[in-house]
Amino acid sequence: MTAKRSTAGRIAAAALTLALAWTSAVAQQAYPAKPIRLIVPFPPGGSADLVARTVGQKMSENTKQPVVVENRAGADTIIAMELVARSPADGYTVGYAIGSALTMNPTLYSKLPYDPVKDFAPVTIIANNPLALVVHPSVEAKSTKELADYIRANPSKLFYGQANIVAKVATEAFLLAVGGKMVEVPYKGSTPNVQDLILGRVQVTIEPVATILPHVQAGKLRALAVTDSRRSKAFPDLPTIAETGVPGYAFNNWHAILVPAATPKEIVTALHAEITKAARHPDVAARVAPLGIEIVASTPEELRSRANTEREHWAKQIKALGIRVD
């Protein structure tokens, strides 16, 4: 009797294992079976919104399911990040994040309503979005070194516009590195910041290449360098800040895709496959590359590793800069 029960138990266990495996396989094959919400932490029209909509459209074409971009701007991306963290972990609410949401916000904010490690499952680094150091044409400096020399010789004479906390940290890190000071002028978004830069109300800013490129090409602004650790493919002749007098300076602006932490692994795997397939399509590169945006489409592990490494780095840097938001 005991042997029969033992045999029956083994059969039942085996059947359960097969059933679970079959269910998992079916779930992966079926995903996505309904529309996906892609939460973007910025208003429509910006570089992140462009990447999200371009990749989302291609993903919709491939999967035959709509990818609906939902813009939830505000609070240095915290509103969108909290929304994603608290959403059902079923693969149908997907977050579009910028690197600072995972690496800087934990140090900048004392009471962050999400945990960048515990609340999310990484999917992919979707793109690099290089930033550029830009000046109004009235500024005599033609290079980063000349700008640094002028700032040191004329403390607080120049005004710099910043549209978000990322630009503030990038600019203050630059000023710390060169030993100078400018007057900060905060703006609620890139549009008013760039408008005032063109008018000369502020003289310096750091903004995405995608944002300032048309104004530089029109001669309304002068780009001095990119903040990235390497040159932008859209601006191959524009040096990095590190190349032009500030050794070691590097501020990389990257975008990522993530989902709530409890999302089943097979759904994460399926989502990763669909998003990277869409992102790597030539149509996507043709749309975003002219603006300096570079598609990455990394593995989840690469996203996790980069976020962890940069979180430690920026915790030290931000404390050295003495920047606190609350």
N, C-alpha and C positions, 0 to 999 in steps of 0.2 A: 504493500500500500504506500509506504514511504517512497519507494523507488518510483512508483507511478506518479505520485505527487511531484517528486523532484523533476521527473521528465516533463510533466505537464507545465511546471513552473518555467523550465528552460524554454519550452516551446512558446509559452505566453510572452516571455521576455524577448525572445527572438522576434516574435510577431510585432511586439510593440516597437522594437528597434527599427524594424523594416518600415512600419507605419510612419514613425517619426521621420525617417530618412526620406520616405516618399513624399510626406507632407512638406518637408523642407524643400525638396527638389521642385515640387509643384509650385510652391510659393515663389521660389526664385524664378522659375520659368514664366509665371504669370505676372510678375512685377515689371512695369507698373500696370495695374488694372483699372486705374481711375486717374483723374487729373492730379498733378503735383503742384503744391504751393512752393514757390521759391521766394523766400523772404530776403529782400535787399535793404540794407540799413541806410540807404540814401534816397534823395528825391529822384524822380525820373530825369534822364538826360545826362547824368554823369558817366564817368568811365566804368564804374562798377555796374551801373544799370545797363550800360551798353553791352558789356561782356555777358551779364546774366541773360539779357533778352536774346542776344545772338546765339549763345550756347543753348538756351532754352528752346528757341525756335527749331534749331537743328535736332535737338533731342526729341521734340514733338514729332518732327517728320520721321525720325527713326522708329519711335515706339508707337506712334499713332495715338498717343495720349497727350492732352494739353499740358504744357508747363506754364503755369500762371504766375507771372512776376508780381509780387506784392511789395510795394515800397513802404517801409516803416522807418522813416528817418527820425533822428533826434538823439540827444544825450550821448554823443560820441559812440554811436552804434549800440548802446546798451539796451534800448527799447527792443530792437530787433533780436538781439542775442538772448534776452530774457524770454521773448516770445517763443523762439525756437527751443530753448531749454525746457520750457514748460509744455510743449506740444506733444501729442501722441507719438510714441516711438514706433511708427509703422511705415516710415519711408515716404510719407506723403506730405510732410512739412520739412522742407530742406532749407538750411541757412546758408546765405552768402555772407562771408565774413572777411574783413580786412585783418591783416596780421596783428595790428595793434590791439584789436579786441581780445586776442588771446595772449599777447605778450606784454603790453603796456598797461592796459586798464587795471589789472590786478594790483599794480603798484600805485597808479594814479588815484584810484578810488579806494577809500577805506571800507566802504560797505557796498561791494559789488553784488547785484542780485543774481549772479550766476557764477559758477565755478568753471574756469576755462579747461580744467582737466577732467573733473568728475561729471560735468553736465553734458558733454558732447562726445560723439564718436567721429573721428576724422574720416573724411572721404578723399579729398584731394586738394593740393595747391593748384588752383585753376589757372592763375596768371600772375605775372609780374607787371606792375604798373609804375614805372620809374618816375621819380620826382625830379624837378629841375629848379636850380637856383636862378631866379630871374630878377632883372632890375629895370627900372624906367630909363629910357634913353638919356634923361638928364644926368644920370649918375655917370661920372667920368670913367669909372672902372671898366676895363675891357676883359678882365680875368678875375678869377676867384682871389688870387694873390693880391691884385690891386684893390679889390673890394676889402679884403682883410686889412690891408695897410691903411686904407682910408678910415675904416671903422675904428681901428686902434688910435689913429691920430685925431679922430673927431667923435669921441664917445657921445652917444645919444643924439647925434645930429640926424641920422637917418631913421625913418619909420618903416617897420616891416609889418605887412599884413599877414594874418594867419586865419585860415578858414575853419580850422579844427585842431584838436589836440595833437594830432600827428604832425601837422606843420609846425606847431609850437615847439614840440620836442625836437624835431629835426633842426629848426632854426636855433634854438637855445644850445643844442649840442654843437652846432657850428660856431656860435659865438664863444662858447667855452673853449673850444679847440683853438680859436684864433686869438683869444684874449681881448675881445672887444664887447661893445654894448650898443644895441639899437633899442628904439622905443617900440613896444608891441602895440599893435592895433588889431583887436579881434573882430572877426566878421562871422555872420551866420551863413556860411557857405562860400563856395569858390566864386560864384558869379559876382557878388558885390565886391569881393576882394580884388578880383582881376579888373573889374571896371574902375575901381579907385586907383589901382596900379597904373592903368593906361592913362588916367587923368593926372597922375603924378601926386595924388593925395597921400599915397604911401610910395616908397621908392624901391622896396625889396620884398620879395616873397618867395616861398617854396610851394610849388603846385605841381600836380601831375603833368608830365609831358603832353598827354592827351589834351589837357585843358589849355595850356599856353601855346602849343605849337602853331595854331593858325595866326595868333597875334604876333608871334616872333617872325613868322614868314611874311606877315604884312608890314613888318618894320615898326610896329607899335611898342614892342618890348624887346629886350636883349637878354638872351639866355647865356649864362656864364658857364654852367656845368650841370651835370646830373649828380644826384646824391648817391646813386647806386654804387655798388662795388665794381661794376663794369659799365661800359658805354651802352647807350641805347641804340638799337638797330635803326630806329627812326631818326636819330641824331648822331650818326657815326663820327662826325667831326667834332662833336661836343665832348670835351673831356669830363672825367669824373672829378669831384671836388678833391679827392685824394691825390689825383694826378697834378693838380694845380696849386700846390702850396699847403695842403692840410693833410699830411700823411696819416693814414689810419682811419680817416673819416669814412663811414659807410652807413647809409640809411636806405635799406631795401624795403620797398613798399609792395607787398604781395597780397593776393586775394585767395581765399580758400572756400571750400564747400564742406559743410558738416551737418550732422543730424543729431537728434537727441540721443543721449548715451545708451539707453536701453534698446535701441533699434537692433533687431536681429542681425547677426553677422551676414547671413545669406542675402538680406536686403541691402546691407551696406555694400557687399560685393557686387550685387546686380546694379545698384545705383552708380557705383564707381565705374563699372564697365560702360554703362550708357552715357554718363557724363563725359568721360575721357574720350569715348568714341566720337561724340558730338563735337567736343572741343578741338580735337585733332583734325576735323574735316577742313579741307582747304578753303571752303567758303568762309569759315569762321576767321581764320588767319587773314584772309583777304580783307575782311571787314575791320578788324581791330589793329592789325600790324601797322598800317599807315599812321596811327595815332601813338605809336610807341609801346602799345600793350603787347606783351609776349605771352603766348599760351604755354603753360607748363604741363598740366595734367599729370601730376605726381601720383605715387602710391599713398595709401593712408599712413603707412609707417613713416614715409618721408615727411609728411605734414606733421605728424606727432613729434618727430625728432626735431624738426626746425622750430616748432612752437616752443618746445621745452628749452632748447638751447637759447633762443632769443629772449625768452621770459627771464631767464637768469641774467642775461646781458643787460637788458633794459631796466631790470630792477636796480642794478648797481648804477647805471647811467642816470636814471631819473632821480635817484636819491642824491647823487652828486650835483645834479642841476638844481635840486631843491624845489621841484615842481610837485604841487599837490592840487587836486581839483576840489576835494572836500576834506 
